[in-house]
Amino acid sequence: MDSFTDELVRRKADKWKYQNVQKCIECKNERNANDRYQESLQDPSNSMHGDIKLMDELIIEAIRHKEYKHIIPILNYSRRNNHCPSPEVLLEAASIFSRLGDKTGIQVVKSVCKCLNRNEFYNQAEYKHYIAEAAWVSGNIGEALDMFADVYKHHATLRRKVRNMTKFLFGECISNRSEASLVLITNFAKKFANEYGDYYFLSFLWQFCFLSEWFCDQKMASELLEQYKELRIVIMDRIKVIAVTALRQEEFEVVQRLLEVTLRYEMRHNYTYILREFFDLKCAQRDLAGCSAILTSALELNVSLKPQQHEKFCALLLDFHGLNKQLLRTKQQHYHKPLKVPSFQLKF
């Protein structure tokens, strides 16, 4: 038994020694990598020396450390020495600069790509969509929308990218409450719906307006659904996502408005889905009144809940009935508690 214990302790000690050695090696490697990165930033020619992979790593390290000012010197060096970074790294650098509103940085990326990888330069529409995002961040929304429209029109492969970029910009614009900007993005979204049959821009405009706290935005969302029948088809799947998110955050007013929309435009499948999810939440919260109201609405509109949901409601009803009986019994015992008269010794 003692030898077995000694062997077990020895193995455990060896394991800890191995792990400590591994940690030391990892820390040393990380320090060496950081030292090499800092030295390369001071003089790129010392470490790059034709190693394009290392140049990619330097740009990625600069991005990871959020030292964006070092990206431009590395790119300038690559252009002078005909060492083009990979297209993915150039796109990442352009994306960083566009989100910062830094047109100068994007121009440097453009010049490198144009000199060293002309095919990629034209495939990326000369990075116009990144310049557009930088212009938007800088406050030139009209100019940005014109450039986005140009990229969308002439580069079909970049249309998804344009949609994704404008989606977040639309949300920021509506949250900032700029009436002039809202008019611009509304006209932009309607243009693509009318001319290209692309309702993606309108669908996100509708979503952001619908979720806005302002009545005028909510009214605009209703007008868009009334005006564009195709938009109602596009948002059908998105309604479910919005409903689940609203229920998770207990934004019941949003859920109520979604139910109204689905009823108004005869989206019965979506209405049933939302009502069932709403019932499950109220049941989990043990809200008997809320469950009863939802069940009543379902019966009035001939919407069927799941059998399991009826079972949950019955169980909840019985639980409350049993609890009420127990409370009533406790009250009755309290009110009919026998009166104890203290005994007094009378003296005559």
N, C-alpha and C positions, 0 to 999 in steps of 0.2 A: 504493500500500500504506500509506503514511504517513497519507494523508487518511482512508482506511478505518479505521485504528487510532484516529485522533483522533476520528472520529465515534462509534466504539464507546465510547470512554472518556467522551465527552460525554453520551451516552445513559445510561450507567451512573451517572454523577454526578447527572444529572437525576432518575433513578429513586430514588437514595438521598435526595436533597433532598425529593422528594415524600413518601417514606415517613416521614422525620423530621418533616415538617410535619404529616402525618396523626397521628403519635404525639403530638405536642404538643397538637393539637386534642382528641384523645381524652382525654388526661390533664387538660386544662383543663376539659372537659365533666364528667369524673368528679369533679373537685374542686368544681365548681359544684354538682353534684347532691348531693354530701356536705354542702356548706355549707348548701344549701337544706334538706336533711333535718334537720341539726342545728338550724337556725333554727326550723323548723316544730315540732320537739319542744319547744322553749322556749315557743313561743306558736302553737298550731295555727291560731288565727283569722287570723294574718297571711298565711298562704299558702293555706289551704283555700278560704275565702270561697265556699262553694257548689260547689267543684270536687270532685265525688265521685271522679273518676278519680285525682286527686292524693291524695285521702285513702286510696284503695286502695294507691297507690304508697308512701305513708308507712308503712302497716301492713306491707306487704311488705318495705320497707327495714328496718324494725325487726326483722322476723323474720330477714332475711338477715344483719343485724349481730348477731343474738342478743341484742338489747336489748329483751327481752320486757316489761320494766317500763314501756316507753313506749306499749305497745299500749292499755292501759286509759285513759290520758288522752285519746288520740285517739278511742276509742270513746265516752267520756263527752261529748266535744265534739260528735261526730256525732249523739248522741241529743238534746242540747240544741238543736241547730240543724237537726234533721230532715234530716240528710244521711246516708242509710243506705249503708254500704259494700256491695259486691257480695256475694251469697250465698257465692261461692267463697272470698272473703277472710275472711268471718265463720267459715266452716267451718275454714279453715286456722288462724285464731286459736284457735278452740275446741279443735282438735286439739293445738296447742302447749300450751295450759293443761291439757288432760286428761293429757297425758304427763308434765307436771310435777306432777300431783296438786293443781293450783290450782283449787279449786272457785269461789273468788271471781272469778277471771278469766272462768270459764265463765258465771257469773251475770251479769256485765257484758255478755257477748256475747248472752245470752238477752234481757236487758232491751232492748238496742238492736234486736234482730230483732223482738221482740214489739211494740215501739212503732212501728217503721217498715216492717216487712214481715211482717205477721201470717200470711199464707199460707205463707211459707217457714218461719216459726216452727213451725207445726203440721206441715208436711211433714217437718221434722227432729225430730219427736217431742219438741219443746220441749228439744232437746239432752240428753235423758236419757241416751243412750248415752255421751256425752262426760262427763257427771257420773259415770256408772258407772265409766268408765275411771279418772277421777280418784280415786274412792273406792277402787278396786282398788290403785292406786299408793300410796295412803295406808294400805293394810293392811286395809280393810273389804271383804273378798272376798265375804262373804255378802250384804251390801247391794248390792254391784256386780252380782252374779249375778241378784239379784231385779230390778234395773232393766233389765239386758240382756234378761231373760225377758219383761218387760213390753213393751219396744220390739219384740222379735221377734214377740210375739203380736198386737199391735195395728197394726203398721206393716210390711206385707209388702215394701214397696219398700226398707226398710232392713235386711232380713235378711242380705243379702250383707255389708253394712257390719259388722253385729254379728258375723258369722262371722269376718271378717278381724281385727277388734279382739280377739276372744277367743282367736284362734289364737296370737298372740304372748304373750298373758297366760298361757295354759295352759303354754307352754314355759318361761316364767320361773318359774311355780309349781312345776313338776316339778324344775327345776334347783335350786331353793332348798330342796328336801327338807322341805316342810311337810306332815306327814301329815294334819292337819286340813283344810288347803286342798285336798289331793288328794282327800279324801273329798267335799268340796263340789263340785269341778269334775266328778268322776266321776258324782255324782248328777245334776248339771246336764246333762251330755252324754247320760246314759241317759234322762232325762226327755224330751228332744227327739227321741231315737230312738224311744221308745215312743209318745209322744203325737202327734208330727208326722211320723214316718217320715223325719226328717232325721238322717242319719248323719255329717254333716260334722263336728260337734263330737267325736263318738266317733272318727272317723278320725284326727284330729290328736292326740287323747288317746292313741290306740294308737301313733301314730308316735313321739311323745315318750317314751312308756314303753318302746317297743321299742328305741329308741336310747340309753336310759339305761344307765349303767354298773352300776346297782344291780340285783341279782337279783330283788328284790321287784317292781320296776317291770317288768322283763322278764316276770315271771310274770303280772302283771296284764294285760299286752299279750296274752299267750297265752290268758288266760281270756276276754278280750273277743272274740277271734276265735272261740273255742269257743262262746260264748254267742250271738253275733249273726251269723247266716249272711249277712245283707245287708251287714254290714261287710266281709266278705271280697270282695264284688263292688266295693264303693266303693274299696278300697285297691289293687286290681289294677294300675291305671296308676301309682299312687304308688310301688309296690314297685320299678318299673324306675328311677325317679328316685333313690330311696334307694340302690339297688344301684350305680348309676353314680357317685354321690357317694362312697359307701364305697370303691369301687375306686380312684377318683381319689386318695383320702386314704390308700389302702392299709390300710383297716380290714377285714382279711380275716375277723375273727371275726364281724363284722356280716354280711358276705356269706355266710358259712357258715350263720348262723341264718336268713337270708332263703331260702337254698336249702332248708333244712329245712321252713320254713313253706310254700313253694310245693309241695313234695312232699306234705306232710301233707294239704293241702286241694286237691290235684289241680289246681294252677295250672300245667299243663304248659307252656303257652306262655311264662309268666314264667320258669319254671325253665330252659327252653332259652335264653331271652334272656340270663339272668344267667350261665349256664355258658359261653356263647359269648364274652361280654364278659370273663369271668374268664380264659378261655383266651387271648384276644388280649393281655391285660395280661401274663400269664406268658410268653407268647411274645416280647413286646417286651422283657421283662426277661431273655430268654435263659435262662429257668428250665426246663431239660429235665425235671427231676423233677416240678415242678409241672404242666407240660403233660402229662406221662405220666399223672399221677394224674387229671387232669380228663378225659383221653381214655378212661381206664379206666372212670371213673364214667359217662361218656356211653354207652359200649358196654354196661355192665351194665344201664342203665335204658332202653336203646334210644332214646337221644337223638342225633340226627344233628347233627354239626358241619358247617360250610360247607366246600365243596370247597377253597376257598382256605386254610382253616385246616389241612386235612390236608396241603396243599402246604407251608405254613409249618412244620408239625411235621417233615415229611420233610427239609426243608432244614436245620432246626435239628439234627436227628439226624445228618445227614451232616456238618455242620460240627463237631459234637462228636466224631464218629468220626474225622474227619481230624485234628482237634487231638490226640486221644488217640494216634493212630498217630505223629504227629510227636513227641509227648512221649516215647513208648516208644522211638522211634528215637534220640532225643537221649540217653536214659538208657543205651541199649545202647552207643552210641558212647562214652559216659563210662566205662562199666564195662569195655569191651574196648579201651580205649585202649592202644596198644603201649607197653610199658615201655622207656624209654630208660636204658641203663646208662652211666654216665659212664666215660670211658676213663681208666685210671690208668697211669702210667709206673712200671713195676717196676724196681727197682735191685737188682742182685746183687753 
